[in-house]
């Protein structure tokens, strides 16, 4: 990971000193580096875990992730990212979008060196990232199940890149392609669990710890699992009075005014749909773990299991 971090910092830097500050902003702010860590970990399942292509793969997935964060913050108008002011807040929307594009271009340049298979995987993953964002923005069609639609959005927006991270690690350490597929399935489901957990964390966490403003998704009208579950209960006639009050706030009040956002966040925090969402996140982790059956017992498998559980242990 030290090699990955060094290569990443080099990849986000550009010769233009004015532009460099923007493209380096989020990488220098830190982050969990979950995706490159998974890539390096799954590389231990191949015969060449220290191959330079593994490091390149890890840098590619983090650069791609960073590029999406620049774009997400523009769309969400988020003032904070990783505990610091977001790029769009500092540099403006146009500069943030273009900085994200530069990072994706850098990732594409690195992946081109890995060969046609990597280029195709990179393209397919980026398409899914964009399709997930589009489907979230447009919303479900009439007659679609909103929860199933939301899960697919999470699988595309987050699961796809985590899946690619695991697949890169196996493939570019010379591992078995069938094992790479199982690891990709594991990664995608872990990604869904991670995002479902984030739907809870968006409500209950301390912004000084997470670097995110509580209720941002509510403010932007973005569907989250707790609110979708509330609406499902309402459709089924099983919603309690507290849930009805929450939906009234969401549907009838301007959350940008007064303390409306704080009130609805407080109401959601104490509602049972938060525990339902926690349970759902754990179920997705259990499903992810079922794909590790072909991974040999040992340190790598145990680390993968810990990696998956860490996605929802954040909720405790």
Secondary structure, 3 states (H helix, E strand, C coil): CHHHHHHHHHHHCCCCHHHHHHHHHHHHCCCCCHHHHHHHHHHHHCCCCCCHHHHHHHHHHHHHHHHHHHHHHHHHCCCEECCEECHHHHHCHHHHHHHHHHHHHHHHHHHHHHCHHHHHHHHHHHHHHHHHHHHHHHCCCCCCCHHHHHHHHHHHHHHHHHHHHHHHHHHCCCCCHHHHHHHHHHHHHHHHHHHHHHHHHHHHCCHHHHCCCCCHHHHHCCCCHHHHHHHHHHHHCCCCHHHHHHHHHHHHCCCCCCCHHHHHHHHHHCCHHHHHHHHHHHHHHHHHHHHHCCCCCCHHHHHHHHHHHHHHHCCC
